[in-house]
Amino acid sequence: MLVSLNWLKKYVDIDGIDPEELAEKITKSGIEVDGIEYIGESDLNVVVGHVETCEKHPNADKLNVCMVDVGESESLQIVCGAPNVKQGQKVAVAKPGAVLPGNFKIKKAKLRGVESNGMICSLQELGIDEKYIPSQFAEGIYVFPEDVEVGVQVEELLNLNDVILEFDLTPNRSDALSMLGVAYEVAAILDKPLQLPEVRISEIEEEAKEHISVQVDATDLCPYYGAFIIKDVEIKSAPLWMQNYLLAAGVRPINNVVDITNYVLLEYGQPLHAFDYDRLQSEKIVVRRAHTDEKMTTLDDVERNLSEDNLVITNGVNPVALAGVMGGKNTEVHHATKNILLEAAFFDPTTVRKTVKETGLRSEASTRYEKGVDPNRVKEAGLRACQLLEKYANGKVLKGLVEHDKLDRSEKMVSIHTDEINKRLGTSISIDEIGDILRKLQFEYTQNDLQFDVRIPTRRGDITIFEDMLEEVARIYGYDHLPFTLPKHFSQVGRLTPKQQLTRKINAFLQGAGMMEARTYSLTNKSLVGQFISPEIHEHNPQAISVLSPMTEDHQYLRLSLLPELLQSLSYNQARNQHHLALYEVGNIFLSNETKLTKQPQEKTRISGTLTGEWVTHEWQQETKQVDFYVVKGILEGLFAFLNIRVEYKASALAQMHPGRCASIYLNGKPIGFLGQIHPLVQKEMDLKETYVFDIDFEELVQQYEHQTTYKTIPKYPSIQRDVAFIMDEDLLAGDIQQLIEEVGTSLVKEVHVFDVYAGEHLPDGKKSVAFNLVYQDPDKTLKDKEVDESFQEIVEAVNEQFKTYIRS
């Protein structure tokens, strides 16, 4: 909503208030002011001049020599190059000494040998933005109406001293989509009296009902329809002040009749429509639902196919307007229009919204109908337009109006209690202060001790319950005046739960490791719902839960695993030439053992990931590293180390997984998930290349994770490394040996890594060589070789004895 402060001054005294200060007060009261724009510059020393004569320049074809009366004793001779300058016009004249925007100083000069004493100006030269310039004056000089006085300053005539506030309205504040609504708001904020328009009409004796009748068939969609008849109108330009206000509000002037309906729309917030009565070719208005495939041509020259969802205004036979959206081309007001039927109606917001969505037509009128108009202003707006048509179009308003009236104009009652308001706001607002706030808002009320029974005016359709009135009291009282402390026993300071904190840590780690977070549907299809279920879940025989009304067959079942949908995302991206992907998701699965659900399924949070393609690419070094089992295991080892949680990995054979590249994950001897490559046949079926996955029970991590911050002192003393390769049976697990090394070398061995596995030539059949790297370090001293040798020898003997191994020479 664009609000002209010069227009606002017609209703509220805001003189002496700086626009920035006013904008701040309005913003603090609950309506955000998005911007402030000054239309032009004042004190330009530009006046209205009358072109007495206009002759061709003797030495230039495109120049004219004009004698211009500027209200002084002598006329000014001005050379002008505008193509539209003519004798008899009243124009904007910058006299010598004037300074135009851009520090352009006007001086006496000679143009092609002819003296020029000033400049006849276009609106652009006066610093006015294109959007505030009437279309007929987009090029050339500006021409004033004939009734303006010669010699007066142009600032007020051209609205150059106006300031525009741009409101960013929330959907509930439709009352502020009108200048009167804004005036009520500003009057309350500033505690100023409100001056509403005084409407007086001199009706002629001829009655409107002799020329028109109104019939509403769709009373549920149009509870009120009023028709005014205005005869013998004169189509011409609207008064200059009205054109200025319309331009300031972002509406282009057209002619006095259309401009008056637009002016009242912006003033009252009530859309109106003017029909050419003679083009109506009927003495009947019928409001009905459109017929299926019925056609009409709207004002934008587009033929519309209508449906029964549309409400139309007809002449008893054919549509002449789409109710609340746009008029019809066949009854458009034009330069030869003499008689007008003026419509003031109340249309159902939902129906207007459907028509807007169906046709793509959105207008100032439809916007207001969609949000809801004030039922008590519908007729008032029509009378206001009649007053202006009588004054500025020389129209004769016929006596009475023809109307269909089933409109509910009742006002809602909302009770508020002083103690409850103070409890909610944490304030100590007195009874008198609340009464004064209601007075400022112009809400009528009755008071019974601490309780106020407030009668809500129909212009404020957004207020229906106590909380709405609580907001009104708070914003007029002033949000700045509310105490900094929270109300007692009403709310508490928010914080992250341990689960939320852990989720953030895991997100940070996985993203830092090079994975991207994905969000997939919680619903999947029948073929995928039973796949990639983690062993600890599968053993409880969970049942696939179907929804009653699925959106599609692909979204019919609640998921038992995050992996199927993640793999679908992987396949979708690979089909679009995205081959190197690492996706993860932290999300819920839905578990139940019932085939027919009688209670809510249990929700369990899982962490799942899918990886495929290249993990590392160094093009300059011509080095690439494909994702494999050890990349995925390394990511998980890093995650568990980051969380300070110790887990074990055990080789497993799981459904849909590669039989030799899969492991289950155990925490405190309990399975919590798995990792590995998906089976090649499953890869082919899902149109995937070599792909690795992991799936972990997040709930178990939450229970195990210590939320207290810990740290380790950085060692001051050097470490010593030893490498050892054991020859062992092929079926012996390196992890078991690693665990024993850590147990035996507990005091000194800080890290143990497997760095090589070999089987083949020079080794006996059924044997393999596994090499370990041991890192020795003492936080309190520098280790001596003897201490390391003794520990190393103890480890070797323990491993050889327990696993029947020997050291590779």
N, C-alpha and C positions, 0 to 999 in steps of 0.2 A: 504494500500500500504506500503510495507516494502522497505526502501531506504537504500542501502549500501553506506556509505560515501566514502569508497575506490573506489567503482564503480563511484560515482558522481564526484570524482576527475579527471576522464578521460575527463570531459567536462567543469568543472569549478574549478578554483583554490580556494580551501577552506583550504589550509594548514595554520596553525597558528590560526585557529578559533576553539575554544573549542566547542565540540558537544552540550553541554548544551546551550551555547550562541547561536549557530546556530539554535537549536530547538526553542528557545525563539523568535528569529527573524522571523522564518517561521510562528510560531503560531500567532504572532502579525500582520503578513501580511494577515492572513485570512485562512490559512490551519492549523488546529490543529494537533500538534504532541502529540500523545497519550502516547508514551513511548520511552525510549532510552535504548538500550541493547548493551552491550559490548560482542563480540563473545568470546574472550579469554584474556589471560594475555600476555603481552610482556616481554622482557628481561628474558626469562626462561633459557637461556644458553643451548638450545636444538638445535642440528645441524642435517644435513642430513648425514647418515652413509651408507656405502656399505657393505653388508654382504658377506665377502670373502669366509668364510667356515661356515658350520653349521653341527655339529655332535651331536649325542645323549649323554646326560650326563651319565657318568659311574655309578652314584649312584642313578639316578632317571629316571623313564620311561617317565615322562611328561615334562622334562626339556631338553633344548638344549644348547650346548656350542658353541657360535659364535665368530668368529674373525671379527671385524668390523672396516673398514677404515673410519675415521672421518676427513680426510684431514690433519692429523698431521704426524710426522715422524714415529710414531709407531701405529699399529692397537691396538684396545682395545679388550680384552677378556671379553665377556658379557654372563652371563647365562640368558636365556630367556625361559619363560614358555608358550609363545603364541603358539597356535596350527598351525597358518598359517605362521610362520617364515620359510624362505627358503634361501638357498644360492643364491646369485646374486641380492637379493632385495635391494632397497634403502629405508631406514627406518629413523624414527625420534629417535635420540639418545640423552638421557640426560647424560651428562658426570659428573663425580664426582665433587661435588661442586654446581651442579645445584639445584634449589629449585622449585619444581613443586607446582601447586595450592594445597591449604590446608596445606602449610608450610611443604611439604614432601621433605626432604633433601636427595639428592643422595650421597652415600658414597661408598667407596670400601668395599666389603664384601665377605665372603665365603658362598656359597650355596651348601650344601651337600658335603663340602670338596673341592669345586672348586672355585677359585677366580673369582669374577665378578667386573669389573671396569666400572660401569654405568648401564644404563637401556634402553632397546628398548621399546618405548612408544606406547600406543594406543592413539587415539584422546581423549577418556574419561579422560585418565591420564593427558592430557594437559589442562584439564578444559573446553573442548568444549561440549556444550549442545548437547543432542541426536539429536535434530532437524537439527543441522548443520553437521551431520555426514552421509556420503554416506552409503547406505544400506549394501553394500558389506563389509564395515569396522565397522559394528555395533558391531561385536565381533572380538577380536584379535587385532594385531598391525596394524598400518596404513602403506601402501606401496605406495611410491611415483612413478610417472612415471619415465621411464629410463633416460629421458633427463635432469633431475635436477642435479645440481652440488653438488658434495660431499663436506661437510665441511661448507656449508652456513647455516645461522640461518633459522629456520623453520617458524618464525613469519609471514613473508610476503608470503611464499609459501602456508601456511595453512590459510591465511587471519585472523590470530589471533589478528592483530592490527586493525580490522575493528569495526565500530560502526553502529548499525542499528537504524534508526528512523522509528517509526510506524506512518503513517499519517492516520488521521480520515477524509476522504474526504467527502465533501457534494456531492450529486448526480450531480450537475452542473459542477464540476471540473474534468471531465473525462480526461482532458489534463494532469493532474498530475498522471494518471495511467501508465505513462511511465517515464523512466529515463531521456529522453530528455525533456519531459514536466517539470519534477522536476528541471532539469538543467536550463531551461529558467526562471523558478520561482526564483531559488536561485541566478542566475546571476543578475536578476532585483533587488532583495532585497539587495545584496551585491555590486551592480554596478561593476560587474566583466565581463570580456570578456567571450564569449561562444565558446568552441571548439567542433564543430560537427564532427562526423565520416566522414572520407574521403573514398568514395567508388570508387574502381577501380577494374575492372574485365578483365581478359584476355580470351575473348571468342574464341572458336575454329571456324573454317570455316563452319563446319556443322551447318545447320540451324534448329531451334526448330520446325518451321512450317512443316518440312518434317516428323515429328514424332507425331504431335498432332494438333488437331483443337479444337476450342472452340465455343460452341453454347449455347446461353442463351435464353431460352424460356420465363422465368419470368423476363423480363427486369425491371419491377417495383420493384422487390425484390432484384435484383442483377445488379446494373448499371455498375459495373466493375468486370471483372474476368481476371486475368493474369496468364498464365501458363509458367513456366521456365522448361527447361530440363537440368539436370546435369547427365553426364554419368560417369561410372567407379569410383563411390565413394568407399571409404574404411571405413567400419563400425568399429569403435573403440571408445575408451573413448575420450571425449572432453578434450581440454587443461585444466590444473589444475586451471588456473585463472578463466576460464569460469565456471567450476564446483563450485568454491568458490562463485562466484557472484550469481549463481542460488540458491545455498543453502542459502545464505544470504537473498534472496528474497522469500524463502519458497518453492522452486521448487527442487525436487529430480533429480539429473542427471540420464540419461538413456544410451544414446550413443551420439556420436558426431552429427549425423544428427538431432535427436530429440532435443538435447540440443541447437543446433544452432537456430532452429525455436523458441524455448522457450526464448532464449537469445534475439533475435530480437523482439519478442513479448514484452518483458519487456523493451527493449531499446527504441523502436519506438512506442509502444502502438498499434501495428498492428498485429493481429493474422495471422499466416501462417500455412499451412499444407503440409507435405511431403507425397506423395503417392509412393509406390513401383511401378515404371512404368511398369515393366514386369508383375506384378500381376494385373495390370489394364486390361490387355488382350484386349486393344482397342487403337485406335489412335484418339479417340474422347472423349471430355468432353462435357456433356450436363447438363446444370443447369435448373431445372424445379421444379414445385410443385410436391409433392409426390401424388401418387394415393391413394384413400381410401383403407385402410387395406393392403397397400403395406408393405412388411417386409424387415428389414435389421438388421444385427448384428453389433453393435458398438464395439469400442476397449475394452470396459469393459466386452465383451463376453455375452452381454444381447441382446436378439432378441427384436427389437422394432416394434410395430404396428404403422404405420404412417397414417397421414391424409392429406387432401389438405391444411391444415394450415402450413404444414412443407415444407421447401425448401430443396431439396437434390441435391447433386453432383452425376452424374451418368456417367458410361462409354458408354452411349448411350442406354443401356438396363437396367442395375441394379444399384441401389444406391451404392455409394462407400463412402459417407460421409453425415452427417447431417450438412447442411450449418451453419457455425459459431459456432457449438456446439461440435461435436465430429466426428472423422473419423471412417471409417468402418474397421472391422476386416480383411476383404478380401484383403485390399491393405496396410496393416500395414508394416512399415519399420522394418526389422528384421536383424539378424546377417549376412545373405547371400545376402542382398540387394546390387545391383550394380548400378542400374539406378533409378533416382528420377524425379518425376514430382512435382514441387514446386508450390503451389497455393498461390496467393496473391489476395484477393478479398474484395469487399465492399458489405456487406449484410444489408438488411433492419432491423433496430433495433427491431421494433415491432414483426416481424416474428421470430427473434431469441428469443425474450422474451417469445413468445407463446410456442415455441418448448421447451425451458427450463422448463417452467411451466408444460407442458404436460408430459415431460420425467423425470423431476427431475434431469436432468444433468446440473450442473453448473460448469463452468471452468473459468480459467483466460481469455480464448479467448471469451467465451460467455459474460462474464462481460463487456468486452470492446466493443463488438459489440452492446450490449444492450444500453450502454450509448452513443454510437456514436464514430466512429474513424475519424481521420483526412484524408479527401480524397486525400490530397497532399502527404501523406506518404505511401499509399498503394503500389504503384509501387516501391518507394524508399526502403521500407522494404524488398521487394522481391529481389532487387538488392544487398542490404546489406547481406542478407542470402546467396546469390550466392557467394559473395566475401568470406564469412567465410567458405562455403562448399568447395570452391576451395582451400583455404589455409589449413583447418584443416581436410578435408576428401579426399584431393587429387582429387577432382572432376573436370570434364571438363565441363564448361558451354557452352551450345550450343548457337549459334549466334541468337540474337533477342529473343523476347518473343511473344507468341501468346496471344492476348487479345481481349476481348469485352469491349468497352469503351463508355459508355453513362453517365459518372459521371460528376456531376456539381462541378467544383472546384473554382467557383467564390467566391470572397471575399466580405464580407458585408462592407458597409460604415456607420459609425455612426458619427454624428456631435455633438460637445460639445462646449459650450460657457463659457468662463472664469467667467463672472459675475454670470451665473446660477450655476456653480459649487460652487463658494464661497457663494452664497445665500443658497444653499442646505446644505453645510457643516459648514456654519458659520465661514469661514476662509477668509484669504486674500492671497491666492496662486497667485503668479505672472504668467504672460504668459511664461516666461523663465522656471519657475519651472514645469509647465505643459508639456512644450516641452521636458524637461529633463526626466520627468516620462515616457513619450511615448518612448523616446530613450531607457531607461532602459528596458521597456517591449518589445522592438524591434517591435513596431507598426509604420508602415509608415503613414505619414500624410501630409496634405497641410494646411497652415495657412493663414487666412485672417483676419488681425487685431486681435480681441479677440476670433475668432472662429477657431476651429480645425476640419478638416474633416479627420477622422481617418479610415484607411483601416485595417480591422480586419483580421488577418491571420486565415486560416481555422483550425489551431490547437486549436483555442479558439472559439469553437462552442457555448460556453455559453454567448458570448457577442453579443447582437443583438440590444439593445436600449440604450438610453442615460443613464438610471439608471445603466446599467451594466458598462458603462465606468466611471460613477461617482464613483462606488465602486472601480474600478481599480486605479483611481487617489487617492482616500482616503487611500487605504491600502498601496500603495507604498509611498505616502507622509508620512504615519505613523499615525495610530489611536491615538498614544500617543501625537501627535502634534495638534490634533484637540482641539479647545477651550472648556472649561468646560461649557460655557453658551449655551443655546439652540439657534438655528437660529431664527432671528426676523421674525414675521408674518408667521411662518410656522408650528408651533406646540404649544401645551400647556401642562402644567403639568396635568397628569391624576389624578383622584380621584374617590371615590365611590359616586354614586348618593344616595339620601336619601332612595330610594327603596332598593338599594343594601345593604346599612347600616342596614336597618330594617331586611332584609332577613337574614343577618349574626347574628343579635341579636336573632331572632326567632329560627334559627338553633341551636345556642348555648344553648338556654333555653330548647328546646325540647330534644336535645341530653343529656343535663344534667339531664333532668327528667327521662331518661331511654329509650327514643325512638330511633329508628334507621331510618336514612334517606333512602328513596327509590327513584329510578328513573324509571318510567314506560313509556310505549309507549303513545304517544299523539294520537294514533289511536286505535280504538276498533271495536268490531263487532256489527252487527245489534241488537242482543238481549240485549246487555248491554248499548248501547248508550243512551237509555232513562231512565236509572235507577239512583237513588240517586241524582237527580237534586235538588239543594237547592230551597226552596220555593220562594225566591225573584227573582230567575232566571226563575223558572217554570211558574210564572204568566205572563211572557212576551212571552210565547209560542215559545221557540227557536226551530229551525229546525235542524235536524241531517244533517251534511254536509258530503257527500261521496267524496272520491278522485277518479280521473279519472282512474288511473291505480294502484289499490291496490296491495301490495306485496302478501297478502293472504286475505281470507275472514275474518280472525280474526283482520285484520288491514285495515278496509275499511272506517270507519267513524271517523271524528275528534271528540274528546271527549267533552261532555257537563259537565262532572264531573270527578274528579280524583279518586273517590272511587271505581268504578267498576274494574279498572285495579289493584288498591291496594288490593282489595279483592281477585282478581285472584292470585296475588302474595302470599297472605295469604294461600289460598287453596293449591297452589303448594307446599309451605313449609310444611304445615300440612300433606300433603300426603307423606312427607319424614321425618316424625317423629319430626318435629320442631313445638311443640304445644304452646309455650309461646312466643308470638310475639307482638311487638308494632312498627308499621311502620308509617312514615309520609312522606309527599311530599309537596314541594312548587313548583307548576307548573301552566301552563296555560291551560285554557279551551277556546273553540272557539265558539262564539255566532253569529248567524245570523237568521233573520226572513224570509229569502228567501228560497224557495224550490229549485230554480235554481240560483246558485250563480252568481251574476254579479259584485261583488266587494269583496275585502278581508274581511273575517269574523273578528269580533272584538275579540281581545284576552284579557281575564281577568285572573288575577293571583289569585289562591286559595291556602289555607292551609288545607290539609286533612290528617286524620289519621285513622288507624285501629288498634284495640287492642283485644287480645284474650288470654285465658289461665291464668296462675298464674302471678300476679303482684309482690307479695312479697313472698319469700320462706326462712324461717329460719329452716333448717333441724334439727339443734341441739335442738332448742326450740320446734320442732315439730309444727311449726306455718306456715301456708300458707294463702295468701290472693288472691282470684280470682279477675280478672278485673270485675268491675261492673260500673253502671252508675255514681256513685259518684267518682270513680277513674278518669274517663274521665273528669267529671266536675271539679274535683280538679286540674287536669293538666291545663285545660283552665283557671280556676280562677287564678292559679299561673302565667300563661302567661300574662293575662290581667293586673294583678297587677304589673308584671315585666315591662310592657309597660306603666303603669300608665294610663290605659284606663278603664273606668267604663262601664260595660254592664249589661243587664238584661236577665234572663232566664224565658221563659214561656212555660208551658206544651203544646205540640202539637201532632197532629195525622197526620203523613206524610206517603206517599206511601213507601212501602218496609221497613218501620220501625215498631218496636214493639209499639202497641197503648198506653201502659202505661209507657214506659220507653224512652220517646223522648221529647226533648225541643228545641224550637227555641231560637236563640240568637239575642238580639236587642242592637243596639248602637244608642243612641240619638233618641229612638223611631222607628228606622228603622231596619228591619231584615237584618242580615248579615251572617246567617248560621244556623246550627243546630248541635245537638249531640244526641246520644242515641244508643240503641241496634237495630240491624237489625232484621227484622221479622223472627220468627222461621221457617216459610215455605221457606223464601228466604235463610236462613242459610242451610236448608236441600238441597235445590236445588243446592246451590253452594258448597256443601260438606264441610260445616264449622261447628265448634262448636260455643258456645255462643260468639258472636262477637259484639264489640262496635265501633262506628265510630264518627268522627266529620268533619265538613266542614265549613270553614270560608272564607269570602271575604277579601282577602289580601289588595285590593285596598282601602277599607274603613279604614283599619288600618293605611295605609300610610298617608291618609288625616288627621286622628285624632291624630297620634303620634307626640309628641313634641320631636324634635331632640336635644334640649338643655339639657345638663347634669344638673340634679337636685340632691339635697340631703336633708335628714332630720337629724336634730340634735338628737343624741342619748340621750334619757331622763335621767336626773340625779336623778329623784325622783321616788319612788316606785309606782307601780300600785295596784289597789284594784279590786277584782272580785266579781260580784254578779250573782247568778243563779236565774232564775225565770221560772216556768212552767205555761203556760196558757191553760185552757180548752176552746176549740173553736169548731165551726162546722167543720165537716169532709171536706167540700168542700172549706174551707178557706185556702189560700196559706200562708205558713210560710214566704215566701219572702216578702209579703206585710207588715206583722207585723215587720219583720226585718228592712225594709225600714223606717217604722214609728219610731221605736226605735232609729235609727241613726239620724233621723231628730230632734226628741225631745231632745235627749241627745247630740246634736252636740258639745257643748263646752267641755264636759268632757268625753263622751263615745268614745273610740278610736277603739274598735273592738266589733263586735257582731257575735256570732256563734250559730247555732242550733246544739245541741249535743244529743237530744233524742226526739223520737216521740213514743207515746204509744196510743193504742186504744184497748178496750176490757173490761175485768172484772173490776168492781168498777167504770166504767164510763158510763154515760147515753148513750142510743142509738143515733147514729148520731153525737157523739162527739169524739174528740181526744185531747191528751195532747202533747203539743210541748214545749220543754225546751230550754231556751236561756241562753248563758253565756255572760255577759257584762263585758268588761274590762274598768275601769276608770283610767285616768291618766292626770295630769296637768304638762306641761313642765317647769313651773316656780316655783312650790311649792309642798309640800307634802299635799295631800288632807286629810281633816278631815272627820270623820265618818258622821258628821252632813250634810256636803255638798253632800256626796255620797247618804245618805238616802233621802235627799230632791229631788235630781235628779231622784233616783230610783223610788220614790213614784210618781213623775210627769209622768214618763214613763208608769208605771202600770195603772194609771188613764186614760192616753191618749189611751192606747191600749184597756182597758175595755170599754171605752166610744165609740170608733170608731168601734170596731169589736164585741162588745157584748160578751166579754170573761170574765172569772174570774180566779183567781189564784188557782192553785191546792194546796190543803192543805197537 
